[in-house]
Amino acid sequence: MKKTTSIRTSQWALALATTGCLMSTTATAQSGEVNVICSAQAAWCSMIAVTFEKSQGVKVNMTLKGSGEAIAQILAEKANPKTDVWFGGTGDPHLQAAEQNLTLEYKSPTLPKLHDWAQQQAKQSGYKTVGIYSGPLGFGYNTELLAKKKLAIPKTWNDLLKPEYKGEIQSANPSSSGTAYTMIATLVQLMGEDQASGTGPIKAVARGETSVSISFVHDGPGEKAQGFPIETITPADGTGAEIGSMSIVKGSRNLAAAKQFYEWALTPSAQALGAATLQFQLPSHKETKVDPRVPDFKKIKLINYDYAKYGQTAERKRLIQRWEKEVNSLPQ
C-alpha cells in the first residue's frame, strides 16, 4: 500500500458532516503530531485520520500497511522508532510485537467498557495491545459465478476439498496476510496440523475473478453495498475470528499524542467510523452502535481460538514455514 502523509480534512469533510461522525469538540489549531501505521481498509484509515485531526487538533501522518508488513517495519525500526501507534490488523502480529518488546505497556482506563475478548487481548499481551474489533473467518462467494458454473455454496471446510472447486478458491499468503495466518491457525485447531497443513481474495470474488475466497466475512457487505454479486457464509463445522488490535510502539517520539489517539480510538464515536466507511467488524466498545450488517456472532459456530499460542512468534514462523514448504510450493 502506498504512504499517505498528513491526510488533510478536505478529502473527507463532506462525508464526515453528512454521517454525523465529527466529534463535538473541534480544535481550532493543531498541536503536535502522531505517526500511525494503519492495517485496516484505506477508507477507514483516512476517515480516522481526518476525524482525529479535526476534533483533536493533532496532525496525523499515516501509513497503510498489512499486518505482516507493519510488524516487519516496527521491528526494523526498533532501535530508532518512527511509528507511534499501530492501528488495526489481525491480533496475532500485535501479540508477537508485544512478545518481542516492540510495543508499550499501557492500561487504558476505558478497558472495563470493552467486550471481554478485547480485555483478554490486552491482558494476555501484558497490556501492550488491546482489541478494537472482531470478525469471523469464512467464505465469500460470487453468486453469479457459482450459478454459471453450477457449483453449490460451500458450507464446510471439507467442502473446499471437493474436485469441483479446484481452481475456484483464492486465499492470501500467510507470510504477509493476517487473514491467511488466521486461516492456518483455525484449521490446525479444528482438524489437527497434519490434516490442515487479506482482503484481496474477497475483492477478487466480488469482481468475478474467482468463485470462492477464504476471507473475513465482515468484508463481504461492503463489497455487496457497491453492487457486486457477493455473499458470505461461515463454515458449519466451526471457524476462528480475528481480534483486530491497536498498540503503542515502544520508544514513541510523540507519546502524549499517541496515548491521545489510542484513547480516542476506543470511544464509541470513533469506533462507529468503521461502519461509516462500509467496514463491518464488531466494535470492541460495548456502547458502540452495531450496524445490522455486522456478522451476528451468536449465529456462528466459533472454535475456542487459542490467541496466546498462535500469537507467539515461534509458532507463527513454524506454521508459515510448513505452509510454504508443503502447500505454497505445489504446482498451481
Secondary structure by P-SEA (a helix, b strand, c coil): ccccccccccccaaaaaaaccccccccccccbbbbbbccccaaaaaaaaaaaaaaccbbbbbbbbcaaaaaaaaaaacccccccccccccaaaaaaaaaacccccccccccccccaaaaaaaaaacccccccbbbbbbbbbcaaaaaaaccccccccccccccccccccccccccccaaaaaaaaaaaacccccccccaaaaaaaaacccccccccccccaaaaaaccbbbbbcccccccccccccccccccccaaaaaaaaaaaaccccccccccccccccccccccccccccccccccccccccccccccaaaaaaaaaaaaaccccccc
